[in-house]
Structure formats: structure tokens, C-alpha cells
């Protein structure tokens, strides 16, 4: 998400990675917010971060309108905690632009001098003519159009500087397509299709650079499935429930391929590895996994290929 603020010559912008439904779970006292304030919405919280040069991350609480500003949370991404009340944001390194420099040159009949400040530079030299030049405040610059008209999609900035847009809908259909935006060329390329068409979903950028897509709506039903995108291969993988645990790992349960599964796996975004854990007592797909307040995961219902289930189990 590109955030831009312009007031006369004071123009600044920053690119942020937005994580819906996640908040920072600090493992040390150095990552506490340096500023707490109330803002109207997520956008004004982002603008508050933009106005503070030391701000590198922010969290907005939807219910209380509390906006927390942090100096640096990049090393805390692995400690994200699921919280539907929050939206967290990280500034992508190297994308913050400070107020635009204004340059004024004045020529006079005698002497020469130069003065400078952080926002302006003035110089004078010997001449018989006088001229003044001031840079114009930058505005919006057109860039390439997406290949598909869509709304209610997600956009996630990747570690390689590109942005992936997933899913969404228009007034005709829901999409499983994804596109990659290259800021160096302003062009869009296809990024392979997800296994399921979805809008109103959530994406999370994992620590290893992969993108996890969770949930959403197909136009007829709500989803509990998740998919993982690997931008180095362009491949998508589908799972039927995905729960982000307090330690940052992702728990995958059940689902189906040629058979209905009772297996479960843990994905560790710090290492990019999968670990098989104990099997559930029942094979199931189309079930629900809920994270409880004590950190356990409750799996309920589903379908095993023969009958619908009313069973439940805890991890």
C-alpha cells in the first residue's frame, strides 16, 4: 500500500506491507510502541506513521481506534498473533520519501553566497539578471493497468520489490487469478491461478517471503481454506484449514487429495519447513479450526467422504 501526503511543497510517501487480523506479539521490551494515539481509521493511523520519521511500523485497533507507532518491528514478524480487531503495517525499507526539496536560485549584481537547509537551497552569483525557479509539488503518476478489473482483492508487497494482487470480484464473477506488479517497468504479469476463487480474504507475508492466502467468500459460500504462494516458482498450494499460532507457525489440518485426510502439519515461516504432527482422530475436510484464548486449536465438524461430522478435537 502506497501512502502519500502532500501539503503545498511538503510531499512525502511510503510503501507499507499491510497484515489484516494480526498484531505484534513482542518477545522483548524494546519493541513496545513509542507513541499511542487515537485516529479515525486505518488510513489516518498510516498517515500518523508517515509523519514520524522514526516510525517503521504501526498497529491500528478497530474497536478502540488506538494507533500504536513502533520504531522497528521487522524482526518481530515471526511473532505475529491472530487478532481480528487489529491491522498491522510494516514500512518496506527504502520506500520512505521525505518532503520534496525546493530549489530557488537568485542572481544579483555583486558577490556570491550559498545557504542551505533540509528543505530548501538558495544560491546567488554575480550577474545583471534575476530569475527564480521552484520545483512543483509532485502529484499522481499513471502506471500500467491490471489485466483484470477487480475489487475486494488483496495486494501484498514481496521481498523482491514486486506486488502480488490476488482474487477479488467485479459485478459479474469472483476470481482465482493473481497478478504481479513490477514497479521498475509499471507492468503486470500473470502469477498463476489460486485453486479457489475468493474475495474478502486475508493475505499474510511470511518471514521466508512466501504469501499465505486465507479464507474469503466465493459468492455462494464462506471459505476456511488457505493457499500458499511461492513467487520463485509461481506455484499455489491449497489446504483446508490454516491457523496462525501465537508462535508464528501455521497449523494445517485435514483436507483431501485422492483421499480424505486426518493428518496435520506445522509450517515454520522462519525456516520454511513443514513438520508432520499427530493425526486427528477423524479424517475430515470442509471443517473449521478456531484458535482459543489459551492457545489451543479447536477443530469442529466437516465431511469425511461418507457423512457429515459433529465431532470435535483439540490441538
C-alpha positions as CSV (number, residue, x, y, z in Angstrom):
1,X,0.0,0.0,0.0
2,X,1.5,3.4,-1.1
3,X,0.7,6.2,1.4
4,X,1.2,9.7,0.1
5,X,0.8,13.1,1.8
6,X,1.1,16.5,0.1
7,X,0.6,19.9,1.5
8,X,2.0,22.7,-0.8
9,X,5.7,21.7,-1.1
10,X,5.6,19.2,1.7
11,X,5.2,15.9,-0.2
12,X,6.1,12.6,1.2
13,X,5.2,8.9,0.6
14,X,6.0,5.4,1.9
15,X,5.2,1.8,0.9
16,X,3.7,-0.4,3.6
17,X,3.0,-4.1,4.0
18,X,-0.5,-4.5,5.5
19,X,-1.4,-7.5,7.7
20,X,-5.1,-7.8,8.4
21,X,-6.1,-9.6,11.6
22,X,-2.6,-9.8,13.0
23,X,-0.8,-7.9,15.8
24,X,2.8,-7.9,17.0
25,X,3.5,-10.2,19.9
26,X,6.7,-8.7,21.4
27,X,9.3,-11.0,22.8
28,X,11.2,-8.2,24.4
29,X,10.6,-4.7,25.8
30,X,12.4,-2.9,23.0
31,X,9.6,-3.4,20.6
32,X,6.9,-1.5,22.6
33,X,5.3,1.5,20.8
34,X,7.0,4.8,21.1
35,X,3.7,6.6,20.6
36,X,0.0,5.8,21.2
37,X,-2.8,8.0,19.8
38,X,-6.4,7.8,18.7
39,X,-7.1,8.1,14.9
40,X,-10.3,7.9,12.9
41,X,-9.4,4.9,10.8
42,X,-6.5,2.8,9.4
43,X,-5.6,5.4,6.8
44,X,-5.1,8.2,9.4
45,X,-3.0,5.8,11.5
46,X,-0.8,5.2,8.4
47,X,-0.6,9.0,7.9
48,X,0.5,9.4,11.5
49,X,3.3,6.9,11.0
50,X,4.3,8.7,7.8
51,X,4.5,12.0,9.7
52,X,7.0,10.5,12.2
53,X,10.4,9.9,10.6
54,X,11.4,7.3,13.2
55,X,8.2,5.2,12.6
56,X,8.8,1.9,11.0
57,X,5.6,0.0,11.8
58,X,2.1,0.6,13.2
59,X,-0.9,-1.3,14.6
60,X,-4.4,0.0,14.4
61,X,-7.1,-1.3,16.8
62,X,-10.5,-1.2,15.1
63,X,-12.7,-1.2,18.2
64,X,-10.8,1.4,20.2
65,X,-9.4,3.4,17.3
66,X,-6.0,3.2,19.1
67,X,-3.0,3.7,16.8
68,X,0.4,2.3,18.0
69,X,3.6,3.5,16.3
70,X,6.8,1.5,16.5
71,X,10.4,2.3,15.6
72,X,11.3,-1.2,14.2
73,X,9.3,-4.4,14.1
74,X,10.7,-6.2,11.1
75,X,12.3,-8.8,13.3
76,X,9.0,-9.5,15.1
77,X,7.1,-10.7,12.0
78,X,7.5,-14.3,13.2
79,X,5.8,-13.4,16.5
80,X,2.5,-12.2,14.9
81,X,-0.6,-13.1,16.9
82,X,-4.0,-13.5,15.4
83,X,-6.4,-10.7,16.4
84,X,-9.4,-9.8,14.1
85,X,-9.6,-6.4,15.8
86,X,-6.2,-5.2,14.5
87,X,-4.5,-4.2,11.3
88,X,-0.6,-4.1,11.5
89,X,1.7,-2.5,9.0
90,X,5.4,-2.6,8.3
91,X,7.2,0.1,6.2
92,X,9.2,-1.5,3.4
93,X,12.8,-0.5,3.7
94,X,14.0,2.2,1.3
95,X,10.5,3.3,0.2
96,X,10.1,6.3,2.5
97,X,10.4,9.7,0.7
98,X,10.8,12.8,2.8
99,X,9.4,16.3,1.9
100,X,10.4,17.3,-1.6
101,X,13.4,19.6,-1.9
102,X,12.7,23.1,-3.1
103,X,15.5,24.9,-5.1
104,X,15.5,28.7,-5.6
105,X,18.2,30.5,-7.5
106,X,18.7,34.3,-7.4
107,X,21.2,36.3,-9.4
108,X,22.3,39.7,-8.3
109,X,24.9,42.4,-9.3
110,X,27.6,41.6,-6.8
111,X,29.2,38.9,-4.7
112,X,28.2,35.2,-4.4
113,X,26.9,33.1,-1.5
114,X,25.2,29.8,-0.8
115,X,22.9,28.8,2.0
116,X,21.1,25.5,2.5
117,X,18.5,23.9,4.8
118,X,16.9,20.4,4.9
119,X,14.0,21.6,2.7
120,X,15.5,24.3,0.6
121,X,18.7,25.5,-1.0
122,X,19.4,29.1,-2.1
123,X,22.3,30.3,-4.2
124,X,23.3,33.7,-5.6
125,X,26.0,34.7,-8.1
126,X,27.2,37.8,-9.9
127,X,25.0,38.7,-12.9
128,X,22.9,41.5,-14.2
129,X,19.7,39.4,-14.5
130,X,17.4,37.9,-11.9
131,X,15.5,34.5,-12.1
132,X,13.6,32.3,-9.7
133,X,12.9,28.5,-10.2
134,X,10.8,26.4,-7.8
135,X,10.1,22.7,-8.2
136,X,6.4,21.8,-8.4
137,X,4.8,19.5,-5.9
138,X,4.6,16.0,-7.4
139,X,1.2,14.5,-8.0
140,X,-0.1,11.2,-9.1
141,X,1.7,9.4,-11.9
142,X,-0.2,6.9,-14.1
143,X,1.1,3.3,-14.3
144,X,0.0,0.2,-16.0
145,X,-3.5,-1.2,-15.6
146,X,-4.1,-4.6,-14.1
147,X,-5.2,-7.4,-16.6
148,X,-8.5,-7.9,-14.7
149,X,-10.9,-5.4,-13.3
150,X,-11.3,-6.3,-9.6
151,X,-12.3,-5.1,-6.2
152,X,-12.2,-6.7,-2.7
153,X,-8.9,-8.2,-3.6
154,X,-5.6,-8.1,-1.7
155,X,-2.2,-6.6,-2.6
156,X,0.9,-7.7,-0.9
157,X,4.4,-6.3,-1.4
158,X,7.0,-9.1,-1.8
159,X,10.6,-9.1,-0.7
160,X,11.8,-8.7,-4.3
161,X,10.0,-5.3,-4.6
162,X,7.1,-6.7,-6.7
163,X,3.5,-6.6,-5.6
164,X,1.1,-9.6,-5.9
165,X,-2.6,-9.0,-6.3
166,X,-4.9,-11.9,-5.5
167,X,-8.5,-12.8,-6.1
168,X,-11.3,-10.3,-5.7
169,X,-14.5,-9.8,-7.7
170,X,-16.4,-7.5,-10.0
171,X,-20.1,-7.3,-10.7
172,X,-20.1,-10.5,-12.7
173,X,-17.8,-13.0,-11.1
174,X,-15.3,-13.9,-8.4
175,X,-11.7,-14.6,-9.4
176,X,-9.0,-17.1,-8.6
177,X,-6.4,-15.2,-10.7
178,X,-3.3,-13.4,-9.4
179,X,-1.1,-10.7,-10.9
180,X,2.4,-9.4,-10.2
181,X,3.2,-5.7,-10.5
182,X,6.8,-4.7,-11.4
183,X,7.4,-1.1,-10.2
184,X,10.5,-0.8,-12.4
185,X,8.5,-1.3,-15.6
186,X,5.0,-0.4,-14.4
187,X,3.7,-3.6,-16.0
188,X,1.5,-6.5,-14.8
189,X,2.1,-10.2,-15.4
190,X,0.0,-13.3,-14.6
191,X,1.1,-15.0,-11.4
192,X,-0.8,-18.3,-11.8
193,X,-4.3,-19.1,-10.5
194,X,-5.3,-19.9,-7.0
195,X,-7.1,-23.2,-6.6
196,X,-10.2,-21.4,-5.3
197,X,-11.9,-18.2,-6.5
198,X,-12.2,-15.8,-3.5
199,X,-12.8,-12.3,-2.4
200,X,-12.8,-10.6,1.0
201,X,-9.9,-12.8,2.0
202,X,-6.7,-12.1,4.0
203,X,-3.1,-12.4,2.9
204,X,0.0,-12.6,5.2
205,X,3.6,-12.1,4.0
206,X,5.5,-14.9,5.8
207,X,9.1,-14.4,7.0
208,X,10.5,-16.5,4.3
209,X,8.9,-14.3,1.6
210,X,6.0,-16.6,0.7
211,X,2.4,-15.4,0.8
212,X,-0.3,-17.2,2.7
213,X,-3.9,-16.6,1.5
214,X,-6.6,-17.4,4.0
215,X,-10.4,-17.6,3.8
216,X,-12.7,-15.4,1.9
217,X,-16.0,-15.7,0.1
218,X,-16.8,-17.4,-3.3
219,X,-20.1,-15.7,-4.0
220,X,-22.0,-18.6,-2.6
221,X,-20.1,-19.8,0.5
222,X,-17.5,-18.7,3.0
223,X,-14.1,-20.4,2.9
224,X,-11.9,-21.8,5.6
225,X,-9.3,-23.0,3.0
226,X,-5.8,-21.4,2.7
227,X,-3.2,-21.3,-0.1
228,X,0.5,-20.7,-0.1
229,X,2.2,-18.8,-3.0
230,X,5.9,-19.2,-3.8
231,X,6.9,-16.4,-6.1
232,X,10.2,-18.1,-7.0
233,X,8.2,-21.0,-8.7
234,X,4.8,-19.3,-9.3
235,X,3.1,-22.3,-7.7
236,X,0.0,-22.3,-5.4
237,X,-0.8,-25.0,-2.8
238,X,-4.2,-25.5,-1.1
239,X,-5.0,-26.5,2.4
240,X,-8.4,-26.8,4.1
241,X,-7.8,-25.0,7.4
242,X,-4.8,-22.8,8.3
243,X,-4.4,-21.4,11.8
244,X,-1.6,-18.9,12.6
245,X,-0.5,-19.8,16.1
246,X,0.9,-17.5,18.8
247,X,4.5,-18.5,18.0
248,X,4.1,-17.5,14.3
249,X,3.8,-21.1,13.0
250,X,0.9,-22.1,10.8
251,X,-1.2,-25.3,11.6
252,X,-2.7,-27.1,8.6
253,X,-5.3,-29.7,9.4
254,X,-7.2,-32.3,7.3
255,X,-8.3,-31.7,3.7
256,X,-8.3,-34.1,0.8
257,X,-6.4,-35.2,-2.2
258,X,-7.4,-38.7,-3.6
259,X,-8.4,-39.5,0.0
260,X,-9.9,-37.6,2.9
261,X,-7.1,-36.8,5.4
262,X,-6.7,-36.9,9.2
263,X,-3.1,-35.6,9.1
264,X,-1.9,-32.3,10.4
265,X,1.3,-30.3,9.7
266,X,3.1,-27.3,11.1
267,X,4.7,-24.7,8.8
268,X,7.6,-22.7,10.3
269,X,8.0,-19.4,8.4
270,X,11.4,-18.8,9.9
271,X,12.9,-21.9,8.3
272,X,10.4,-22.5,5.5
273,X,10.0,-26.1,6.6
274,X,6.9,-28.4,7.2
275,X,6.7,-30.8,10.2
276,X,4.2,-33.6,10.4
277,X,2.5,-33.8,13.8
278,X,0.0,-36.3,15.3
279,X,-3.1,-37.3,13.3
280,X,-6.6,-36.2,14.1
281,X,-8.9,-38.9,15.3
282,X,-11.1,-38.4,12.2
283,X,-10.4,-37.7,8.6
284,X,-12.2,-34.5,7.6
285,X,-12.4,-31.7,5.1
286,X,-14.6,-28.5,5.0
287,X,-14.2,-28.3,8.7
288,X,-13.5,-25.3,10.9
289,X,-10.4,-24.6,13.1
290,X,-10.6,-22.0,15.8
291,X,-7.8,-20.6,18.0
292,X,-8.9,-20.4,21.6
293,X,-7.8,-17.9,24.2
294,X,-5.4,-20.4,25.9
295,X,-3.6,-21.0,22.6
296,X,-5.2,-24.4,21.7
297,X,-6.9,-25.0,18.4
298,X,-10.4,-26.4,18.2
299,X,-11.3,-28.4,15.1
300,X,-15.1,-29.0,14.6
301,X,-17.3,-30.8,12.1
302,X,-16.5,-31.3,8.4
303,X,-17.1,-34.2,6.0
304,X,-15.3,-37.5,5.6
305,X,-16.5,-38.6,2.2
306,X,-19.4,-40.6,3.6
307,X,-21.1,-38.5,6.2
308,X,-21.0,-35.0,7.8
309,X,-19.4,-34.9,11.2
310,X,-20.4,-33.4,14.6
311,X,-17.2,-34.5,16.3
312,X,-14.6,-32.0,17.6
313,X,-11.0,-32.3,18.8
314,X,-8.3,-30.0,20.3
315,X,-4.7,-29.5,19.3
